[in-house]
Amino acid sequence: MNNKRLSTNEAPRVDRAFLQTKIDKLLNGPSNCEVVGEGKIWIKSLKRFRPKGGLIISMGVELQDQNGNIIKTFVSQTDCAKSLGVTRTTVARWLQENKPILFENKLVNIKKTEIQEEEE
């Protein structure tokens, strides 16, 4: 007999009083966020300020031609790697070395950029 099957065993017993004390401790404890200065919100666990305006800022990747014109933008290094048919490590190395690569028969540079998305 399999004692680990949920269908043949009794429901696990939950100590609700213990859970409620843990929940109360978390809710009444110190906050992870702190308002600093002129309304800026410092996130302690991330050690950075929260972006204003409800925007989420993530690091994207751009392909730029030799004149600095943006050819294509990606939301992440992984997305860029999938599109180019290489590994993420290769894209990271190209970013670090700052050498031009061949994309659609043109020499392009890979640059980091900030992508701002509305917070849901």
C-alpha positions as CSV (number, residue, x, y, z in Angstrom):
1,M,0.0,0.0,0.0
2,N,1.2,3.5,-0.9
3,N,0.9,5.6,2.2
4,K,1.9,8.8,0.4
5,R,-1.2,8.8,-1.8
6,L,-3.6,11.6,-0.9
7,S,-6.7,9.6,-2.0
8,T,-6.2,6.8,0.5
9,N,-4.9,8.8,3.5
10,E,-6.6,11.2,5.8
11,A,-6.2,14.9,5.1
12,P,-3.0,16.3,6.6
13,R,-3.6,17.9,10.0
14,V,-2.9,21.6,10.1
15,D,-2.3,23.5,13.4
16,R,-4.3,26.6,12.6
17,A,-3.2,28.4,15.8
18,F,0.4,27.9,14.9
19,L,-0.2,29.2,11.4
20,Q,-2.1,32.2,12.7
21,T,0.7,33.1,15.1
22,K,3.2,32.9,12.2
23,I,1.0,35.1,10.0
24,D,0.5,37.7,12.7
25,K,4.3,37.8,13.3
26,L,4.9,38.4,9.6
27,L,2.2,41.1,9.3
28,N,3.2,42.9,12.5
29,G,7.0,42.7,11.8
30,P,9.2,45.2,10.1
31,S,8.4,46.1,6.5
32,N,10.7,45.2,3.5
33,C,10.1,48.8,2.2
34,E,11.1,52.1,3.7
35,V,10.1,55.6,2.5
36,V,13.2,57.7,2.3
37,G,13.7,61.4,1.5
38,E,11.2,62.9,-1.0
39,G,8.8,59.9,-1.2
40,K,11.4,57.5,-2.6
41,I,10.8,53.9,-1.6
42,W,13.8,51.8,-0.7
43,I,13.4,48.0,-1.0
44,K,15.7,46.5,1.7
45,S,15.9,43.0,0.3
46,L,16.9,44.2,-3.2
47,K,19.0,47.1,-1.9
48,R,17.7,49.6,-4.4
49,F,15.0,52.2,-4.9
50,R,11.6,51.2,-6.4
51,P,11.0,52.9,-9.7
52,K,8.5,55.8,-9.7
53,G,5.3,55.9,-11.7
54,G,4.5,52.2,-11.4
55,L,7.1,51.2,-14.0
56,I,9.1,48.1,-14.0
57,I,12.6,48.7,-15.4
58,S,14.4,45.7,-16.8
59,M,17.6,45.4,-18.7
60,G,17.0,44.8,-22.4
61,V,19.4,44.4,-25.4
62,E,19.5,46.5,-28.6
63,L,21.1,45.8,-31.9
64,Q,22.6,49.1,-33.2
65,D,24.2,49.8,-36.6
66,Q,27.5,51.6,-36.9
67,N,25.7,55.0,-36.8
68,G,23.9,54.2,-33.5
69,N,20.5,53.6,-35.1
70,I,18.5,51.0,-33.3
71,I,17.8,48.0,-35.6
72,K,16.1,45.7,-33.1
73,T,15.3,45.6,-29.4
74,F,15.0,42.6,-27.2
75,V,13.5,42.4,-23.7
76,S,16.4,40.2,-22.4
77,Q,19.7,38.6,-23.3
78,T,18.0,35.3,-23.5
79,D,15.4,36.6,-26.0
80,C,18.2,38.1,-28.1
81,A,20.1,34.8,-28.0
82,K,17.1,32.8,-29.2
83,S,16.5,35.3,-32.1
84,L,20.1,35.1,-33.2
85,G,20.4,31.4,-32.8
86,V,23.2,31.5,-30.2
87,T,23.5,30.9,-26.5
88,R,22.9,33.5,-23.8
89,T,26.6,33.2,-22.8
90,T,27.6,34.2,-26.3
91,V,25.4,37.3,-26.1
92,A,26.9,38.2,-22.7
93,R,30.4,37.8,-24.1
94,W,29.5,40.0,-27.1
95,L,28.2,42.7,-24.7
96,Q,31.3,42.5,-22.6
97,E,33.8,42.6,-25.6
98,N,31.8,45.4,-27.4
99,K,32.8,44.0,-30.8
100,P,30.5,44.3,-33.8
101,I,28.8,41.2,-35.1
102,L,27.2,40.3,-38.5
103,F,23.4,40.6,-38.5
104,E,21.4,40.4,-41.7
105,N,24.6,41.2,-43.7
106,K,25.3,44.3,-41.6
107,L,27.8,44.9,-38.9
108,V,25.9,45.8,-35.7
109,N,26.8,46.3,-32.0
110,I,24.9,44.8,-29.1
111,K,24.2,47.3,-26.3
112,K,22.3,47.1,-23.0
113,T,19.2,49.3,-22.6
114,E,16.4,49.8,-20.1
115,I,13.0,48.5,-21.0
116,Q,10.1,50.1,-19.1
117,E,6.9,48.2,-18.7
118,E,3.7,49.2,-16.9
119,E,3.2,47.5,-13.6
120,E,0.1,45.4,-13.4
